[in-house]
Amino acid sequence: MHTDGFDAGPSRMVALGNFSRGRLWLHASKNNTWSLVNVQNTWIAFDGREFHRTEEWQGLERYSLVFFTNHLWDQLGFEGQDQLKELGFPWPETEDVFREEIPWPDYRQHAARRSWRWLQLQQAPRGLLQRILSAFRGAVRQKNPRGGSKWQRHL
């Protein structure tokens, strides 16, 4: 799981090759959810500043092609801009960049990891989640010989 924290606008991506699975998991920090998006032979646009990761894939080859705009795009001199334009790179306009700020990755990482683990548990083989939750519910309150109480987990 990673974030491209310095993108100025949406990333565009496609995955090519002879493979199965290999979709892109995208995290949305606003509602702390993950979605799975097919990128095989299909262009998508997504906010690379949000956490994302590639699903495990099987096959001979998988190539990802990703286009993004660096956050310093508007600080490149005219000579550099002209060179990129001559090579066929489209030059972003101000309306192409993100207007909305999102919290730094450090602030979003814990929630993204926690929701990722929960998602993995939900997709675990049937009964595994119930056994795990049952084990946590099995925590019983016992009296401490010195008084007070303590929690003990029976797993």
Legacy VTK file of the C-alpha trace (Angstrom):
# vtk DataFile Version 3.0
C-alpha trace
ASCII
DATASET POLYDATA
POINTS 155 float
0.000 0.000 0.000
1.413 3.386 -0.927
0.455 6.910 -1.857
1.820 9.241 -4.507
1.599 12.189 -2.162
2.857 14.883 -4.505
0.593 14.437 -7.522
-1.030 17.655 -8.687
-3.968 16.051 -10.453
-5.562 12.713 -11.204
-3.341 9.818 -12.245
-4.261 7.929 -15.398
-3.453 4.220 -15.515
-3.843 1.090 -17.613
-2.418 -2.426 -17.107
-1.436 -4.488 -20.132
-0.312 -8.067 -20.586
-1.326 -11.681 -20.267
-2.513 -11.948 -16.655
-5.548 -12.501 -14.470
-6.632 -10.542 -11.396
-4.156 -7.656 -10.874
-6.865 -5.057 -10.282
-6.212 -1.827 -8.388
-7.383 -1.354 -4.804
-8.240 2.314 -4.149
-8.762 3.829 -0.698
-11.140 6.744 -0.135
-10.130 8.590 3.026
-13.399 10.549 3.226
-15.387 7.437 4.123
-12.466 5.067 4.888
-13.472 2.481 2.275
-11.643 0.458 -0.351
-12.845 -0.282 -3.868
-11.484 -2.740 -6.406
-11.128 -1.405 -9.957
-10.353 -3.352 -13.116
-7.425 -1.766 -14.970
-6.693 -4.519 -17.498
-6.839 -2.910 -20.952
-8.978 -0.165 -19.370
-7.832 3.400 -18.676
-8.870 4.776 -15.302
-8.358 8.101 -13.526
-7.809 8.127 -9.766
-6.433 10.317 -6.994
-2.901 9.001 -6.500
-2.613 10.975 -3.271
-4.948 8.400 -1.722
-3.549 5.027 -0.682
-3.667 2.340 -3.343
-2.227 -1.089 -4.052
-2.253 -3.762 -6.717
-4.153 -6.987 -6.218
-2.026 -10.127 -6.521
-2.008 -11.350 -10.089
-1.192 -14.525 -11.994
0.168 -14.813 -15.498
3.204 -14.331 -17.671
3.428 -10.550 -17.659
1.702 -7.435 -16.382
2.792 -3.956 -17.406
1.375 -0.829 -15.800
1.440 2.494 -17.564
0.763 5.463 -15.282
0.617 9.154 -16.169
0.559 11.843 -13.492
1.336 15.521 -13.005
4.024 16.465 -10.500
3.045 19.110 -7.950
5.839 21.404 -9.216
4.540 21.425 -12.809
3.916 25.177 -12.799
7.475 25.958 -11.649
9.215 24.473 -14.699
10.815 27.125 -16.898
9.602 27.916 -20.416
12.491 26.002 -22.010
11.581 22.817 -20.136
7.903 23.298 -20.936
8.688 23.712 -24.638
10.820 20.561 -24.665
8.047 18.501 -23.079
5.436 19.930 -25.450
7.670 19.092 -28.447
7.797 15.504 -27.192
3.989 15.437 -27.192
3.314 15.814 -23.487
0.076 17.696 -22.839
0.627 20.670 -20.568
-1.791 20.939 -17.625
-4.045 23.903 -17.124
-4.816 25.317 -13.690
-8.292 23.741 -13.769
-6.684 20.291 -14.274
-5.085 20.224 -10.825
-6.632 19.252 -7.500
-8.264 22.142 -5.690
-9.119 20.183 -2.568
-6.399 19.533 -0.022
-6.363 16.192 1.742
-4.569 15.407 5.011
-0.948 14.292 4.856
-0.477 10.530 4.348
0.775 10.087 7.920
-2.643 11.117 9.219
-4.514 8.797 6.840
-2.250 5.758 6.944
-3.517 4.237 10.203
-7.150 4.381 9.086
-6.279 2.999 5.646
-4.347 0.069 7.121
-7.053 -0.669 9.680
-9.799 -0.685 7.043
-7.582 -2.803 4.746
-7.160 -5.449 7.464
-10.915 -5.450 8.107
-11.572 -5.868 4.380
-9.177 -8.826 4.284
-10.960 -10.430 7.236
-14.306 -10.011 5.509
-12.945 -11.812 2.451
-11.403 -14.630 4.502
-12.777 -18.167 4.171
-16.269 -18.544 5.595
-16.219 -19.066 9.331
-12.752 -17.606 9.929
-14.088 -14.138 10.765
-16.672 -15.663 13.106
-13.949 -17.674 14.884
-11.767 -14.583 15.283
-14.631 -12.455 16.613
-15.703 -15.277 18.908
-12.174 -15.476 20.312
-12.203 -11.753 21.101
-15.627 -12.073 22.706
-14.145 -14.881 24.780
-12.198 -12.332 26.776
-13.517 -12.766 30.279
-13.217 -10.502 33.241
-11.461 -12.255 36.122
-10.767 -11.110 39.657
-7.181 -10.212 40.432
-5.991 -11.940 43.646
-4.703 -8.575 44.909
-8.034 -6.916 44.318
-9.271 -5.001 41.349
-9.711 -6.836 38.084
-7.851 -7.638 34.920
-8.737 -8.749 31.425
-7.570 -12.111 30.199
-8.011 -13.330 26.661
-8.777 -16.985 26.030
-7.766 -17.699 22.454
LINES 1 156
155 0 1 2 3 4 5 6 7 8 9 10 11 12 13 14 15 16 17 18 19 20 21 22 23 24 25 26 27 28 29 30 31 32 33 34 35 36 37 38 39 40 41 42 43 44 45 46 47 48 49 50 51 52 53 54 55 56 57 58 59 60 61 62 63 64 65 66 67 68 69 70 71 72 73 74 75 76 77 78 79 80 81 82 83 84 85 86 87 88 89 90 91 92 93 94 95 96 97 98 99 100 101 102 103 104 105 106 107 108 109 110 111 112 113 114 115 116 117 118 119 120 121 122 123 124 125 126 127 128 129 130 131 132 133 134 135 136 137 138 139 140 141 142 143 144 145 146 147 148 149 150 151 152 153 154
